[in-house]
């Protein structure tokens, strides 16, 4: 395969679960014209419950290639958990009770004695 600034070998990997095809992935092994250094472009099939990564390894000769296949369950849930924690932090910071307590502590520290009503 010829790209704008590279040549590449591309594989076609079909992923099946029993008899149903889940995905068709196209990993590449690219050689850039300037660097002359081979680079691997992994093919990724992302899902809510798992991510599937396929990368071409080395050319074994006679049309055979080594493959690296990674199955990573629940990767998306790490990002989802981070978003839920950030939302919880914003929700907690917006709670009026915490702002009132902070004002009371500040007025007690400075000695101004301003009364703050809840």
N, CA and C of each residue as an Amber inpcrd file, in Angstrom:
protein
   354
   0.8480000  -1.1730000   0.0000000   0.0000000   0.0000000   0.0000000
   0.8960000   1.2400000   0.0000000   0.5170000   2.2350000  -0.7730000
   1.2980000   3.4650000  -0.8730000   0.5080000   4.6060000  -0.2440000
   1.1260000   5.2900000   0.7290000   0.5240000   6.4610000   1.3510000
   1.1810000   7.7220000   0.8380000   0.8180000   8.8840000   1.3620000
   1.3960000  10.1360000   0.8770000   2.8990000  10.2510000   1.1410000
   3.3680000   9.7220000   2.2720000   4.8020000   9.7910000   2.5880000
   5.3340000   8.4780000   3.1660000   4.6780000   7.3790000   2.8420000
   5.0990000   6.0800000   3.3650000   4.6670000   4.9670000   2.4280000
   5.2950000   3.8200000   2.6000000   4.8190000   2.5780000   2.0000000
   4.4490000   1.6590000   3.1520000   3.4630000   0.8100000   2.9510000
   2.9740000   0.0070000   4.0630000   2.5500000  -1.3750000   3.6050000
   2.7010000  -2.3140000   4.5040000   2.0850000  -3.6250000   4.3860000
   0.8510000  -3.5780000   5.2730000  -0.2760000  -4.0480000   4.7510000
  -1.5180000  -3.9990000   5.5160000  -2.1110000  -5.3860000   5.6070000
  -2.5180000  -5.7420000   6.8120000  -3.1840000  -7.0190000   7.0210000
  -4.6820000  -6.8200000   7.1470000  -5.4340000  -7.8530000   6.8540000
  -6.8790000  -7.8380000   7.0470000  -7.2100000  -8.9520000   8.0240000
  -7.6990000  -8.5610000   9.1930000  -8.0120000  -9.5080000  10.2590000
  -9.5060000  -9.4610000  10.5120000 -10.1590000 -10.5980000  10.3850000
 -11.5810000 -10.6760000  10.6910000 -11.7560000 -11.3480000  12.0440000
 -12.5580000 -10.7310000  12.8970000 -12.7910000 -11.2210000  14.2570000
 -14.2020000 -11.7950000  14.3140000 -14.2920000 -13.0390000  14.7800000
 -15.5770000 -13.7290000  14.8630000 -15.8800000 -14.1440000  16.2920000
 -17.1650000 -14.1360000  16.6270000 -17.6640000 -14.7270000  17.8660000
 -18.6520000 -15.8010000  17.4370000 -18.2560000 -17.0410000  17.5960000
 -18.9780000 -18.1800000  17.0350000 -19.0610000 -17.9960000  15.5170000
 -20.2510000 -17.7980000  14.9710000 -20.3860000 -17.6540000  13.5280000
 -20.6150000 -16.2120000  13.0890000 -20.7400000 -15.3020000  14.0280000
 -21.0240000 -13.9120000  13.6450000 -19.7340000 -13.0820000  13.6530000
 -19.5550000 -12.3100000  12.5900000 -18.3670000 -11.4650000  12.4830000
 -18.5560000 -10.2200000  13.3330000 -17.5870000  -9.9550000  14.2020000
 -17.6400000  -8.7930000  15.0890000 -16.9860000  -7.5870000  14.4390000
 -15.8200000  -7.8010000  13.8420000 -15.0740000  -6.6670000  13.2940000
 -14.1370000  -7.1260000  12.1930000 -13.7340000  -6.1660000  11.3800000
 -12.6770000  -6.3780000  10.4000000 -11.6330000  -5.2990000  10.6630000
 -10.4240000  -5.7180000  10.9800000  -9.3640000  -4.7930000  11.3740000
  -8.2600000  -4.7770000  10.3230000  -7.6020000  -3.6180000  10.1750000
  -6.5660000  -3.4430000   9.1650000  -5.2990000  -2.8400000   9.7860000
  -4.5010000  -3.6600000  10.4680000  -3.2370000  -3.1310000  11.0050000
  -2.2130000  -2.9500000   9.8830000  -1.2640000  -2.0280000  10.0970000
  -0.2530000  -1.7510000   9.0720000   1.1420000  -1.7310000   9.6770000
   2.0960000  -2.0550000   8.8390000   3.5270000  -1.8750000   9.1310000
   4.0110000  -0.8750000   8.0980000   4.2750000   0.3560000   8.5510000
   4.6400000   1.4430000   7.6330000   6.1310000   1.7160000   7.6620000
   6.6660000   2.0700000   6.4920000   8.0340000   2.5630000   6.3700000
   7.9480000   3.9440000   5.7450000   8.3280000   4.9600000   6.5210000
   8.2580000   6.3370000   6.0380000   9.4570000   6.6270000   5.1390000
   9.2260000   7.3880000   4.0900000  10.2310000   7.6170000   3.0640000
  11.4260000   8.4070000   3.5960000  11.2150000   9.3040000   4.5440000
  12.3010000  10.1290000   5.0660000  13.1180000   9.3600000   6.1060000
  12.4440000   8.7010000   7.0450000  13.1330000   8.0510000   8.1550000
  13.7090000   6.6850000   7.8110000  13.0630000   5.9720000   6.9390000
  13.4250000   4.5800000   6.6150000  13.3260000   3.6710000   7.8400000
  12.4720000   4.0470000   8.7670000  12.2940000   3.3000000  10.0210000
  10.8890000   2.6990000  10.0170000  10.7530000   1.3860000  10.2340000
   9.4030000   0.8070000  10.2280000   8.6230000   1.2160000  11.4880000
   7.3540000   1.5330000  11.2810000   6.4470000   1.9070000  12.3640000
   5.2180000   1.0080000  12.2900000   4.6660000   0.6800000  13.4330000
   3.4910000  -0.1710000  13.4910000   2.2600000   0.6690000  13.7640000
   1.2490000   0.5070000  12.9400000  -0.0410000   1.1620000  13.1480000
  -1.0220000   0.0710000  13.5620000  -1.4070000   0.0890000  14.8250000
  -2.3260000  -0.9250000  15.3310000  -3.7450000  -0.6250000  14.8810000
  -4.5120000  -1.6700000  14.6980000  -5.9410000  -1.5460000  14.4180000
  -6.6710000  -1.7840000  15.7340000  -7.6490000  -0.9380000  16.0210000
  -8.3510000  -1.0030000  17.3000000  -9.8440000  -1.1390000  17.0480000
 -10.4520000  -2.1170000  17.6950000 -11.9040000  -2.2430000  17.7140000
 -12.3460000  -1.9120000  19.1320000 -12.8960000  -0.7170000  19.3010000
 -13.2660000  -0.2400000  20.6340000 -14.7150000  -0.5930000  20.9340000
 -14.9540000  -0.9730000  22.1670000 -16.3040000  -1.2800000  22.6180000
 -16.4760000  -0.8560000  24.0640000 -17.6990000  -0.9000000  24.5570000
 -17.9740000  -0.4970000  25.9320000 -17.3850000  -1.4800000  26.9420000
 -17.3910000  -2.7620000  26.6230000 -16.9340000  -3.7690000  27.5680000
 -15.5340000  -4.3130000  27.2750000 -14.9920000  -4.0280000  26.0740000
 -13.6470000  -4.4990000  25.7540000 -13.0910000  -3.7240000  24.5720000
 -11.7760000  -3.6370000  24.5150000 -11.0770000  -3.1060000  23.3510000
 -10.2100000  -4.2240000  22.8050000 -10.1280000  -4.3040000  21.4960000
  -9.3270000  -5.3230000  20.8350000  -8.2920000  -4.6140000  19.9760000
  -7.0160000  -4.8900000  20.2380000  -5.9060000  -4.2830000  19.5050000
  -5.2010000  -5.3660000  18.7010000  -4.9200000  -5.0780000  17.4250000
  -4.1670000  -6.0050000  16.5870000  -3.0420000  -5.2180000  15.9300000
  -1.8150000  -5.7330000  16.0440000  -0.6530000  -5.0710000  15.4420000
   0.1490000  -6.1010000  14.6710000   0.6550000  -5.6730000  13.5150000
   1.5370000  -6.5400000  12.7350000   2.9050000  -6.5630000  13.3950000
   3.4530000  -7.7510000  13.5200000   4.7960000  -7.8980000  14.0670000
   5.8240000  -7.8980000  12.9620000   6.6270000  -8.9150000  12.9280000
   7.7170000  -9.0100000  11.9460000   7.3180000  -9.9070000  10.7840000
   7.9270000  -9.6310000   9.6450000   7.7420000 -10.4540000   8.4520000
   8.5190000 -11.7490000   8.6620000   7.8070000 -12.8790000   8.6520000
   8.4340000 -14.1800000   8.8670000   8.8620000 -14.8400000   7.5630000
   8.5680000 -14.1790000   6.4540000   8.9290000 -14.7400000   5.1560000
   7.8070000 -15.5690000   4.5630000   7.8290000 -15.7310000   3.2570000
   6.8400000 -16.5300000   2.5210000   5.4070000 -16.0620000   2.7730000
   5.2360000 -14.7450000   2.9680000   3.8930000 -14.1950000   3.1580000
   3.3350000 -14.3420000   4.5570000   4.1220000 -14.8390000   5.4900000
   3.6510000 -15.0170000   6.8650000   4.1430000 -13.8470000   7.7310000
   3.2910000 -13.4070000   8.6370000   3.6230000 -12.3120000   9.5510000
   3.2700000 -12.7240000  10.9760000   4.0280000 -12.2290000  11.9130000
   3.6450000 -12.4280000  13.3100000   2.6270000 -11.3500000  13.6700000
   1.7280000 -11.6900000  14.5840000   0.6840000 -10.7650000  15.0280000
   0.7470000 -10.6130000  16.5340000   0.4300000  -9.4180000  16.9820000
   0.2170000  -9.1890000  18.4140000  -1.2520000  -8.8290000  18.5730000
  -1.9280000  -9.6070000  19.3950000  -3.3580000  -9.4030000  19.6250000
  -3.5580000  -9.1930000  21.1130000  -4.1980000  -8.0760000  21.4530000
  -4.4550000  -7.7490000  22.8560000  -5.9510000  -7.5740000  23.0600000
  -6.4590000  -8.2360000  24.0730000  -7.8510000  -8.0970000  24.4850000
  -7.8310000  -7.3910000  25.8370000  -8.3730000  -6.1670000  25.8850000
  -8.3580000  -5.3680000  27.1160000  -9.7990000  -5.1280000  27.5610000
 -10.2530000  -5.8620000  28.5730000 -11.6360000  -5.6540000  29.0290000
 -11.7630000  -4.3880000  29.8840000 -12.8810000  -3.7170000  29.7440000
 -13.2940000  -2.5790000  30.5710000 -12.3440000  -1.3810000  30.5270000
 -11.6190000  -1.1700000  29.4390000 -10.7320000  -0.0100000  29.3310000
 -11.5490000   1.2790000  29.3340000 -12.6500000   1.3080000  28.6490000
 -13.4920000   2.5080000  28.6000000 -14.0230000   2.8710000  29.9730000
 -14.1800000   1.8960000  30.8500000 -14.7240000   2.1530000  32.1790000
 -13.7500000   2.9580000  33.0330000 -12.4470000   2.8720000  32.7360000
 -11.4890000   3.7190000  33.4570000 -11.7900000   5.1890000  33.1920000
 -12.0310000   5.5270000  31.9350000 -12.3550000   6.9100000  31.5860000
 -13.7230000   7.2950000  32.1270000 -14.6710000   6.4010000  32.0670000
 -16.0030000   6.6740000  32.5890000 -15.9480000   6.9190000  34.0980000
 -15.1480000   6.1280000  34.8100000 -14.9870000   6.3210000  36.2530000
 -14.3640000   7.6640000  36.5770000 -13.4150000   8.0950000  35.7770000
 -12.7840000   9.4030000  35.9800000 -13.8050000  10.5210000  35.7910000
 -14.6320000  10.4070000  34.7740000 -15.6640000  11.4180000  34.5460000
 -16.6840000  11.4520000  35.6830000 -17.0480000  10.2950000  36.1950000
 -17.9940000  10.2430000  37.3090000 -17.3750000  10.8680000  38.5640000
 -16.0970000  10.6190000  38.8130000 -15.4340000  11.2350000  39.9710000
 -15.3630000  12.7540000  39.8230000 -15.0600000  13.2420000  38.6180000
 -15.0120000  14.6880000  38.3900000 -16.3890000  15.3110000  38.5850000
 -17.4260000  14.6580000  38.1000000 -18.7820000  15.1440000  38.2850000
 -19.1470000  15.1730000  39.7670000 -18.7690000  14.1450000  40.4980000
 -19.0170000  14.1140000  41.9380000 -18.2860000  15.2260000  42.6700000
 -17.0470000  15.5250000  42.2540000 -16.2980000  16.6210000  42.8620000
 -16.9410000  17.9610000  42.5930000 -17.4070000  18.1830000  41.3700000
 -18.1020000  19.4370000  41.0460000 -19.4060000  19.5570000  41.8130000
 -20.1260000  18.4650000  41.9310000 -21.3780000  18.4710000  42.6720000
 -21.1280000  18.7740000  44.1510000 -20.0920000  18.1710000  44.7290000
 -19.7680000  18.4300000  46.1290000 -19.3100000  19.8680000  46.3350000
 -18.5400000  20.3970000  45.4010000 -18.0510000  21.7700000  45.5300000
 -19.1730000  22.7860000  45.3800000 -20.2240000  22.4210000  44.6770000
 -21.3310000  23.3540000  44.4890000 -22.3500000  23.3030000  45.6220000
 -22.1640000  22.4310000  46.5930000 -23.0930000  22.3010000  47.7150000
 -22.9910000  23.5330000  48.6160000 -24.1030000  24.1840000  48.8820000
 -24.1490000  25.4140000  49.6630000 -23.6490000  25.2050000  51.0930000
 -23.8830000  24.0540000  51.6680000 -23.4680000  23.7940000  53.0550000
 -21.9620000  23.9510000  53.2290000 -21.1850000  23.5410000  52.2570000
 -19.7340000  23.6470000  52.3650000 -19.2680000  25.0980000  52.2650000
 -19.9350000  25.8930000  51.4530000 -19.5630000  27.3050000  51.3500000
 -19.8680000  28.0380000  52.6460000 -20.9980000  27.7140000  53.2930000
 -21.3640000  28.3460000  54.5620000 -20.3480000  27.9850000  55.6350000
 -19.9670000  26.7180000  55.7060000 -18.9750000  26.2860000  56.7050000
 -17.6280000  26.9620000  56.4670000 -17.2530000  27.1470000  55.2080000
 -15.9890000  27.8080000  54.9070000 -16.0310000  29.2700000  55.3320000
 -17.1740000  29.9640000  55.1410000 -17.2890000  31.3570000  55.5710000
 -17.2310000  31.4730000  57.0860000 -17.8740000  30.5410000  57.7940000
 -17.8370000  30.5580000  59.2640000 -16.4160000  30.3490000  59.7720000
 -15.7160000  29.4100000  59.1610000 -14.3330000  29.1510000  59.5780000
 -13.4510000  30.3520000  59.2770000 -13.6780000  31.0150000  58.1560000
 -12.8890000  32.1900000  57.7930000 -13.1610000  33.3490000  58.7410000
 -14.4360000  33.5790000  59.1100000 -14.7560000  34.6760000  60.0150000
 -14.2480000  34.3790000  61.4220000 -14.2320000  33.1300000  61.8370000
 -13.7010000  32.7810000  63.1560000 -12.1860000  32.9710000  63.1920000
 -11.5270000  32.7070000  62.0790000 -10.0840000  32.8610000  62.0060000
  -9.6800000  34.3440000  62.0160000 -10.4400000  35.1680000  61.3080000
 -10.0890000  36.5900000  61.2280000 -10.6420000  37.3730000  62.4160000
 -11.5950000  36.8160000  63.1400000 -12.1340000  37.4710000  64.3270000
 -13.1500000  38.5530000  64.0320000 -13.6620000  38.6170000  62.8390000
 -14.6500000  39.6440000  62.4930000 -16.0090000  39.3040000  63.0610000
 -16.2680000  38.0800000  63.3230000 -17.5220000  37.6600000  63.9650000
 -18.7560000  37.8760000  63.1270000 -18.6370000  37.9020000  61.8500000
 -19.8030000  38.0780000  60.9920000 -20.6620000  36.8450000  61.0850000
 -21.9390000  37.0860000  61.2340000 -22.8660000  35.9620000  61.3550000
 -23.2670000  35.5110000  59.9650000 -23.2110000  34.2290000  59.7740000
 -23.5830000  33.6460000  58.5040000 -24.7710000  32.7380000  58.7410000
 -25.8260000  33.0120000  58.0140000 -27.0360000  32.2070000  58.1780000
 -27.0200000  31.0500000  57.1760000 -27.4130000  29.8750000  57.6430000
 -27.4390000  28.7410000  56.7130000 -28.5700000  28.8370000  55.7210000
